[in-house]
Each structure stands twice: as C-alpha cells, then as structure tokens.
Amino acid sequence: MMVKNADQIDTAEVQMDGVKGTSIQWLASKTDGAPNFAMRRFKVIPGGKIDLHQHPWEHEIYILSGKGIAYNDKEKRDIGTGDVLFIPVDEPHGYDNTGDDDLIFICMVPNSGDPR
C-alpha cells in the first residue's frame, strides 16, 4: 500500500502549447507501482486555460473546486465543484477557468498516457 499526502507531492507547470496558468501533480502512477492508471491533480489559476487538444487515451475527471468551461470541437459546457467528466479516446477537449478561484480537478488516465 502506498500512502502519501498530496500537499507533499511535487508540482510542475504544464508545458504544452496553448496552456496558460496550469500546474500538475502526479498523485499516483506507474512510478508508484500502479499498473493500470495514473491519477493527476491539475490546478488552473483564474484566467488560465488548457487549449483544445487530444490524446489516444481516455480521461476521467472529477472537479474538486472552482468553476470553468470544458469544451470539445462541438460544444461548451459549464463545469464546477462536484462535476464528473469523461473524455473518450481521441476526442478534442479543453478547459478554461472562468471563475475567481483556482479550478482544481483530479484526472485519471491509463498508464499509456503517462509520459514519464
């Protein structure tokens, strides 16, 4: 069993074209011995964003706090605390923080989506 406190896990700025004001923490991943999934926590500051992009893996997302907009190439949806999102394989997706507080969410991906 692995137990660690998220406040003690390194935070890194997301380095990707079209990303502004966003950091990531790898909470549990293959480096911790998790064979199937990686759990990450993202923080998008007010006015921050993750522009439209896509991956060959699914995402499961749980919004911990804040509010914003999630979008794909067809629609935009308001998101906020307690919302759950599923992003299918190869679906374009992006997020904007439209609130006054940090938009914080957990994002799960298969380890095939773990670049480390």
MARROSE-37101 format. One line per 10 residues: number of its first residue (from 0); their letters; for each residue y, z, x of N, C-alpha, C, O. Coordinates in nm, 2 decimals. Atoms other than C-alpha are relative to their C-alpha. Layout:
NUM = a = Y Z X Y Z X Y Z X Y Z X; ...
This chain:
0 = mmvknadqid = -0.12 0.00 0.08 0.00 0.00 0.00 0.12 0.00 0.09 0.13 0.07 0.19; -0.13 0.00 -0.07 0.35 -0.08 0.12 0.10 0.06 -0.09 0.11 0.02 -0.21; -0.11 -0.06 0.07 0.64 0.13 0.01 0.12 0.00 0.09 0.12 0.05 0.20; -0.13 -0.01 -0.08 1.00 0.08 0.13 0.11 0.00 -0.10 0.10 -0.05 -0.22; -0.11 -0.01 0.08 1.34 0.13 -0.01 0.09 -0.13 0.02 0.12 -0.16 0.13; -0.08 0.12 -0.01 1.54 -0.19 -0.09 0.13 0.02 0.08 0.18 -0.08 0.14; -0.13 -0.03 -0.07 1.86 -0.03 0.05 -0.02 0.00 0.15 0.08 -0.01 0.23; 0.03 0.00 -0.14 1.69 -0.02 0.39 -0.05 -0.13 0.05 -0.09 -0.14 0.17; 0.04 0.13 -0.04 1.59 -0.39 0.40 0.12 -0.09 0.04 0.22 -0.09 -0.03; -0.10 0.09 -0.05 1.79 -0.64 0.60 0.05 -0.09 -0.11 -0.03 -0.14 -0.19
10 = taevqmdgvk = -0.07 0.09 0.09 2.04 -0.85 0.40 0.05 -0.12 0.09 0.11 -0.09 0.20; -0.05 0.12 -0.08 2.12 -1.21 0.52 0.08 -0.09 -0.10 0.05 -0.10 -0.22; -0.08 0.10 0.08 2.38 -1.46 0.39 -0.09 -0.12 -0.02 -0.16 -0.16 0.08; 0.08 0.12 0.03 2.21 -1.76 0.22 0.07 -0.11 0.07 0.19 -0.14 0.05; -0.05 0.12 -0.07 2.26 -2.06 0.45 -0.05 -0.13 -0.06 -0.16 -0.17 -0.02; 0.05 0.12 0.07 2.23 -2.36 0.22 0.12 -0.07 -0.05 0.22 -0.01 -0.09; -0.11 0.07 0.05 2.47 -2.64 0.13 0.02 0.03 -0.15 -0.07 0.04 -0.22; -0.04 -0.03 0.13 2.66 -2.56 -0.19 -0.02 0.15 -0.04 -0.01 0.18 -0.16; 0.02 -0.15 0.03 2.60 -2.18 -0.17 0.13 0.07 0.06 0.17 0.05 0.17; -0.12 -0.08 -0.04 2.90 -1.95 -0.16 -0.01 0.14 -0.04 -0.05 0.17 -0.16
20 = gtsiqwlask = 0.00 -0.14 0.03 2.91 -1.57 -0.15 -0.13 0.06 -0.05 -0.13 0.14 -0.15; 0.13 -0.04 0.04 2.54 -1.52 -0.18 -0.08 0.06 0.12 -0.09 0.00 0.22; 0.08 -0.06 -0.10 2.31 -1.29 0.01 -0.14 0.02 -0.05 -0.16 0.02 -0.18; 0.14 -0.01 0.04 1.93 -1.24 0.01 -0.07 0.11 0.08 -0.03 0.14 0.19; 0.09 -0.10 -0.07 1.68 -0.96 0.09 -0.14 -0.05 -0.04 -0.17 -0.07 -0.15; 0.14 0.03 0.02 1.31 -1.04 0.13 -0.07 0.14 -0.02 -0.10 0.21 0.07; 0.05 -0.13 0.03 1.17 -0.73 -0.05 -0.15 0.01 0.03 -0.19 0.12 0.09; 0.14 0.01 -0.04 0.80 -0.82 -0.02 -0.04 -0.14 0.01 0.00 -0.23 -0.07; 0.03 0.14 -0.03 0.65 -1.13 0.13 -0.12 0.00 0.08 -0.19 0.10 0.11; 0.12 0.02 -0.08 0.37 -1.27 0.34 0.02 0.09 0.13 -0.09 0.13 0.19
30 = tdgapnfamr = -0.01 -0.08 -0.12 0.52 -1.08 0.64 -0.04 0.15 -0.03 -0.06 0.23 0.07; 0.05 -0.13 0.04 0.43 -0.76 0.44 -0.15 0.00 -0.03 -0.20 0.11 -0.07; 0.14 0.01 0.04 0.08 -0.88 0.38 -0.02 -0.05 -0.14 -0.14 -0.06 -0.19; 0.01 0.05 0.13 0.15 -1.02 0.03 -0.06 -0.14 0.00 0.01 -0.23 0.06; 0.06 0.13 -0.02 -0.09 -1.31 0.00 0.05 -0.11 -0.09 0.03 -0.23 -0.06; -0.03 0.11 0.10 0.05 -1.50 -0.30 0.14 -0.02 -0.03 0.19 -0.13 -0.05; -0.14 0.01 0.05 0.41 -1.42 -0.39 0.10 0.07 0.10 0.06 0.16 0.17; -0.11 -0.06 -0.06 0.74 -1.34 -0.23 0.10 0.05 -0.10 0.14 -0.02 -0.19; -0.10 -0.06 0.08 0.99 -1.11 -0.40 0.13 0.02 0.08 0.13 0.08 0.18; -0.13 0.00 -0.07 1.35 -1.15 -0.31 0.11 0.06 -0.10 0.10 0.04 -0.22
40 = rfkvipggki = -0.11 -0.05 0.08 1.67 -0.98 -0.43 0.13 -0.08 0.05 0.16 -0.08 0.17; -0.13 0.08 -0.03 1.99 -1.20 -0.44 0.12 0.07 -0.06 0.11 0.14 -0.16; -0.13 -0.06 0.05 2.35 -1.08 -0.47 0.10 -0.12 0.01 0.12 -0.17 0.12; -0.10 0.10 0.01 2.61 -1.33 -0.58 0.13 0.07 -0.03 0.14 0.12 -0.14; -0.12 -0.07 0.03 2.96 -1.19 -0.55 0.09 -0.08 -0.10 0.06 -0.19 -0.13; -0.09 0.07 0.09 3.23 -1.27 -0.81 0.06 -0.13 0.05 0.11 -0.13 0.16; -0.05 0.13 -0.05 3.32 -1.64 -0.78 -0.10 -0.07 0.08 -0.08 -0.18 0.12; 0.10 0.06 -0.08 3.01 -1.70 -0.58 -0.09 -0.09 -0.08 -0.09 -0.09 -0.20; 0.09 0.10 0.07 2.75 -1.97 -0.66 -0.11 -0.05 0.09 -0.11 -0.04 0.21; 0.11 0.07 -0.06 2.43 -2.14 -0.58 0.00 -0.14 -0.07 -0.05 -0.14 -0.18
50 = dlhqhpwehe = -0.01 0.13 0.07 2.48 -2.51 -0.65 -0.14 -0.06 -0.04 -0.24 -0.01 0.01; 0.12 0.07 0.05 2.23 -2.74 -0.82 -0.09 -0.04 0.12 -0.04 -0.11 0.21; 0.10 0.04 -0.11 1.91 -2.78 -0.60 -0.13 0.01 -0.07 -0.15 0.05 -0.18; 0.13 -0.01 0.06 1.54 -2.80 -0.65 -0.10 0.02 0.11 -0.07 -0.01 0.23; 0.11 -0.03 -0.09 1.21 -2.70 -0.48 -0.13 -0.04 -0.06 -0.14 -0.05 -0.18; 0.14 0.03 0.05 0.84 -2.79 -0.51 -0.08 0.13 -0.03 -0.20 0.13 -0.01; 0.06 -0.12 0.04 0.77 -2.44 -0.63 0.07 0.06 -0.12 0.19 0.04 -0.14; -0.07 -0.07 0.11 0.84 -2.23 -0.94 0.07 0.12 0.04 0.06 0.17 0.15; -0.07 -0.12 -0.02 1.07 -1.94 -0.97 -0.01 0.09 -0.13 0.00 0.04 -0.24; -0.02 -0.09 0.11 1.06 -1.63 -1.19 0.11 0.10 0.04 0.11 0.15 0.15
60 = iyilsgkgia = -0.12 -0.08 -0.03 1.39 -1.44 -1.21 0.02 0.10 -0.11 0.01 0.08 -0.22; -0.04 -0.11 0.09 1.50 -1.11 -1.36 0.14 0.05 0.05 0.16 0.09 0.16; -0.14 -0.04 -0.03 1.87 -1.03 -1.38 0.01 0.15 -0.01 -0.01 0.21 -0.11; -0.02 -0.15 -0.01 1.93 -0.67 -1.26 0.14 0.04 -0.05 0.15 0.14 -0.12; -0.14 -0.03 0.04 2.31 -0.67 -1.32 0.09 -0.11 0.02 0.06 -0.21 0.09; -0.11 0.10 0.00 2.62 -0.88 -1.37 -0.02 -0.11 -0.10 -0.11 -0.09 -0.19; 0.01 0.11 0.10 2.67 -1.20 -1.56 0.04 -0.13 0.07 0.11 -0.13 0.17; -0.03 0.13 -0.06 2.69 -1.57 -1.49 -0.05 -0.11 -0.09 -0.07 -0.09 -0.21; 0.05 0.12 0.07 2.57 -1.91 -1.58 -0.11 -0.05 0.09 -0.10 -0.07 0.21; 0.11 0.07 -0.06 2.23 -2.06 -1.50 0.00 -0.14 -0.06 0.03 -0.16 -0.18
70 = yndkekrdig = 0.00 0.14 0.05 2.21 -2.44 -1.53 -0.10 -0.09 0.07 -0.15 -0.06 0.18; 0.08 0.11 -0.06 1.99 -2.74 -1.47 0.08 -0.13 -0.02 0.20 -0.13 -0.04; -0.07 0.13 0.01 2.07 -3.11 -1.49 0.03 -0.04 -0.15 0.08 -0.15 -0.17; -0.02 0.03 0.15 2.08 -3.09 -1.88 0.07 0.10 -0.07 0.14 0.06 -0.17; -0.07 -0.11 0.08 2.22 -2.76 -1.99 0.05 0.11 0.09 0.00 0.13 0.20; -0.05 -0.12 -0.06 2.41 -2.45 -1.90 -0.03 0.12 -0.10 -0.02 0.10 -0.22; 0.03 -0.12 0.08 2.31 -2.10 -2.02 0.07 0.12 0.05 0.06 0.14 0.18; -0.05 -0.13 -0.04 2.49 -1.77 -2.01 -0.12 0.09 0.04 -0.22 0.10 -0.03; 0.11 -0.10 -0.04 2.28 -1.50 -1.82 0.07 0.13 0.03 0.19 0.14 0.06; -0.06 -0.13 -0.03 2.33 -1.13 -1.78 -0.12 0.10 0.01 -0.23 0.07 0.00
80 = tgdvlfipvd = 0.09 -0.11 -0.02 2.16 -0.80 -1.73 -0.12 0.00 -0.10 -0.10 -0.01 -0.22; 0.12 0.00 0.09 1.80 -0.79 -1.86 -0.06 -0.14 -0.03 -0.17 -0.14 -0.08; 0.05 0.14 0.03 1.76 -1.17 -1.89 -0.11 -0.04 0.10 -0.11 0.00 0.22; 0.12 0.05 -0.08 1.44 -1.34 -1.76 0.01 -0.15 0.00 0.03 -0.21 -0.11; 0.00 0.15 -0.01 1.44 -1.70 -1.63 -0.13 -0.04 0.06 -0.19 0.02 0.15; 0.11 0.07 -0.06 1.15 -1.93 -1.55 0.05 -0.14 0.04 0.10 -0.21 -0.05; -0.04 0.13 -0.04 1.23 -2.23 -1.34 -0.12 -0.08 0.05 -0.19 -0.04 0.14; 0.12 0.08 -0.04 0.95 -2.49 -1.33 0.01 -0.07 0.13 0.12 -0.09 0.19; 0.01 0.08 -0.12 0.84 -2.68 -1.02 0.09 -0.12 -0.01 0.09 -0.19 -0.11; -0.09 0.12 -0.01 1.10 -2.94 -0.91 0.11 -0.01 -0.10 0.18 -0.11 -0.11
90 = ephgydntgd = -0.12 0.00 0.10 1.35 -2.85 -1.19 0.13 0.03 0.08 0.14 0.13 0.14; -0.13 -0.03 -0.06 1.71 -2.88 -1.06 0.05 0.13 -0.07 0.04 0.15 -0.19; -0.06 -0.12 0.05 1.88 -2.54 -1.10 0.11 0.06 0.09 0.11 0.03 0.21; -0.11 -0.06 -0.08 2.19 -2.35 -1.00 0.05 0.12 -0.08 0.02 0.14 -0.20; -0.06 -0.13 0.06 2.38 -2.02 -1.07 0.14 0.02 0.04 0.17 -0.01 0.16; -0.14 -0.03 -0.03 2.74 -1.93 -1.09 0.03 0.15 -0.05 -0.01 0.18 -0.16; -0.04 -0.13 0.05 2.87 -1.57 -1.10 0.14 -0.02 -0.07 0.24 -0.05 -0.01; -0.12 0.01 0.08 3.13 -1.58 -1.38 0.07 0.13 -0.04 0.17 0.14 -0.11; -0.04 -0.13 0.03 3.18 -1.21 -1.40 0.09 0.07 0.10 0.13 0.00 0.20; -0.08 -0.08 -0.09 3.39 -0.94 -1.23 -0.08 0.08 0.10 -0.02 0.14 0.19
100 = ddlificmvp = 0.09 -0.08 -0.09 3.09 -0.77 -1.07 -0.10 -0.09 0.06 -0.12 -0.21 0.03; 0.11 0.08 -0.07 2.81 -0.88 -0.84 -0.11 -0.04 -0.10 -0.14 0.04 -0.19; 0.11 0.05 0.08 2.54 -1.09 -1.01 -0.12 0.03 0.09 -0.14 -0.03 0.20; 0.12 -0.04 -0.08 2.21 -0.93 -0.88 -0.12 -0.03 -0.07 -0.14 0.00 -0.19; 0.12 0.04 0.07 1.87 -1.07 -0.95 -0.12 0.00 0.10 -0.11 -0.02 0.22; 0.12 0.01 -0.07 1.51 -1.05 -0.84 -0.05 -0.14 -0.03 -0.05 -0.19 -0.14; 0.06 0.14 0.01 1.35 -1.39 -0.77 -0.14 0.00 0.07 -0.15 0.03 0.19; 0.14 0.01 -0.05 0.97 -1.43 -0.73 -0.03 -0.15 0.02 0.00 -0.24 -0.06; 0.05 0.14 -0.03 0.83 -1.75 -0.56 -0.13 0.01 0.06 -0.16 0.11 0.13; 0.12 0.00 -0.07 0.49 -1.84 -0.44 0.03 0.00 0.15 0.13 -0.05 0.20
110 = nsgdpr = -0.02 0.00 -0.15 0.45 -1.79 -0.06 0.02 -0.14 0.06 0.07 -0.15 0.17; -0.03 0.13 -0.05 0.46 -2.17 -0.03 0.15 -0.03 0.01 0.20 -0.11 0.08; -0.14 0.01 -0.01 0.83 -2.12 -0.09 0.07 0.09 0.09 0.19 0.10 0.09; -0.05 -0.10 -0.10 0.87 -1.86 0.18 0.02 -0.07 0.13 -0.08 -0.10 0.20; -0.03 0.08 -0.12 1.04 -2.04 0.48 -0.02 0.08 0.13 -0.01 0.02 0.24; 0.01 -0.08 -0.12 0.98 -1.75 0.72 -0.14 -0.01 0.06 -0.16 0.05 0.17
